[in-house]
Amino acid sequence: MKITIIHGQNHKGSTYHLAHSLAEKIGGNITEFFLPKDFGEFCVGCTACFMDSENKCPHYEKLSPITRAMDEADVIILASPVYVMHASGAMKAFLDHYGYRFMVHRPEERMFSKQGVVISTAAGSGTKGANKDMADSLFWWGVGKVYKHGTAVFETSWERVSEKKKQSEDKKLSALAQKIKARNGRVKPGIKTKMFFGVMRIMQKNGFNKADMDHWKAKGWTEKNRPWKKNGFMIIEIEYYKGDILLLGKRRSQDQLQKELEEVEKIYNKNEDNFIEFLCKKYVWVMIDKTENPEYTYDRDIGKLVANKY
Ligand SMILES: Cc1cc2nc3c(=O)[nH]c(=O)nc-3n(C[C@H](O)[C@H](O)[C@H](O)COP(=O)(O)O)c2cc1C
């Protein structure tokens, strides 16, 4: 599984240890960003992202590696220490840059099949407020399933947090990791998300912002398409010397797909050059002619599978 952690602080204290430990328990590829070290800009309030395009944001380039890592992740973890009853300013400044992705504007389709976790630690109180600060964004981005984990560590330094507390956190995070692993690849948003999506859909039919309306129309969301319905199937592209071939199959995670491709690369009959036929037969894919853009492209020459961004 792919996990992207956004740490709302630069240092490795209590919040870092809990967030990192959860990611390790889930297992897979972990990508981490620290705020403000990796992104420390404040939204300038130009509204170019809302009214025109996110790539008109003056911080677009700086934000891109984090956006990409979140879009490609199966699980997004937002973690922050409690500062004056809320998430850190660095975390808030970061989240402000994704207002254009709120369901009311232009949500990213892949969010609806992801899991998100918010984690906060306090010396005493405030985790509820801090977690809400972060969970609100995940919800409005459309993230399919959101978990909240907040804890009072009764200390300001991880080194001084009691062993008993560390052990009890370890237990809770193990249980959470199990839940997340069990749900991977089968995420469907809840009724609240679907309800808000339905309201936004009606609004976008006769919207007032062209950029948003175009997005909803292009996705087919003002018609019958829904971002979570694609969950059942996926389209991939195989590139090799014979050309580009599009395949339609049941949805699986990127890791699973990578494993299947590697497996077929090992066992297909090289004399008959039957990689595609073998892949289709073994893992139930069908060749299709034309379609929307494929979600992943696999380049056989270099054996690399990449998630496409459109
Ligand atoms: C600026 C600042 C504000 C804080 N505000 C609160 C607060 O409102 N409530 C609280 O219980 N702890 C507060 N704390 C303490 C931290 O939230 C707490 O020690 C947390 O576990 C630190 O996490 P870290 O080790 O990841 O930095 C504050 C700490 C700082 C530096």
The ligand as an SDF file (V2000), in Angstrom:
LIG
                    3D

 31 33  0  0  0  0  0  0  0  0999 V2000
    2.4970   26.7940   20.6230 C   0  0  0  0  0  0  0  0  0  0  0  0
    1.9910   25.6260   21.3750 C   0  0  0  0  0  0  0  0  0  0  0  0
    0.6530   25.5760   21.7260 C   0  0  0  0  0  0  0  0  0  0  0  0
    0.1440   24.4970   22.4290 C   0  0  0  0  0  0  0  0  0  0  0  0
   -1.1880   24.4690   22.7430 N   0  0  0  0  0  0  0  0  0  0  0  0
   -1.6880   23.4210   23.4100 C   0  0  0  0  0  0  0  0  0  0  0  0
   -3.0750   23.3650   23.7310 C   0  0  0  0  0  0  0  0  0  0  0  0
   -3.8650   24.2160   23.3640 O   0  0  0  0  0  0  0  0  0  0  0  0
   -3.5080   22.3140   24.4520 N   0  0  0  0  0  0  0  0  0  0  0  0
   -2.6610   21.3260   24.8860 C   0  0  0  0  0  0  0  0  0  0  0  0
   -3.1100   20.4250   25.5470 O   0  0  0  0  0  0  0  0  0  0  0  0
   -1.3520   21.3290   24.5670 N   0  0  0  0  0  0  0  0  0  0  0  0
   -0.8400   22.3540   23.8370 C   0  0  0  0  0  0  0  0  0  0  0  0
    0.4890   22.3600   23.5010 N   0  0  0  0  0  0  0  0  0  0  0  0
    1.3280   21.1880   23.8310 C   0  0  0  0  0  0  0  0  0  0  0  0
    1.4320   20.2130   22.6560 C   0  0  0  0  0  0  0  0  0  0  0  0
    0.2330   20.0890   21.9610 O   0  0  0  0  0  0  0  0  0  0  0  0
    1.8090   18.8200   23.1080 C   0  0  0  0  0  0  0  0  0  0  0  0
    2.9490   18.8330   23.8900 O   0  0  0  0  0  0  0  0  0  0  0  0
    1.9970   17.8810   21.9080 C   0  0  0  0  0  0  0  0  0  0  0  0
    1.9980   16.5420   22.3470 O   0  0  0  0  0  0  0  0  0  0  0  0
    3.3070   18.1910   21.2030 C   0  0  0  0  0  0  0  0  0  0  0  0
    3.4690   17.3000   20.1300 O   0  0  0  0  0  0  0  0  0  0  0  0
    4.9080   17.1110   19.4460 P   0  0  0  0  0  0  0  0  0  0  0  0
    5.7580   16.3560   20.4140 O   0  0  0  0  0  0  0  0  0  0  0  0
    4.6290   16.3170   18.2210 O   0  0  0  0  0  0  0  0  0  0  0  0
    5.4150   18.4740   19.1530 O   0  0  0  0  0  0  0  0  0  0  0  0
    1.0120   23.4340   22.8110 C   0  0  0  0  0  0  0  0  0  0  0  0
    2.3580   23.4730   22.4360 C   0  0  0  0  0  0  0  0  0  0  0  0
    2.8500   24.5610   21.7230 C   0  0  0  0  0  0  0  0  0  0  0  0
    4.2940   24.5740   21.3190 C   0  0  0  0  0  0  0  0  0  0  0  0
  1  2  1  0
  2  3  1  0
  2 30  2  0
  3  4  2  0
  4  5  1  0
  4 28  1  0
  5  6  2  0
  6  7  1  0
  6 13  1  0
  7  8  2  0
  7  9  1  0
  9 10  1  0
 10 11  2  0
 10 12  1  0
 12 13  2  0
 13 14  1  0
 14 15  1  0
 14 28  1  0
 15 16  1  0
 16 17  1  0
 16 18  1  0
 18 19  1  0
 18 20  1  0
 20 21  1  0
 20 22  1  0
 22 23  1  0
 23 24  1  0
 24 25  2  0
 24 26  1  0
 24 27  1  0
 28 29  2  0
 29 30  1  0
 30 31  1  0
M  END
$$$$
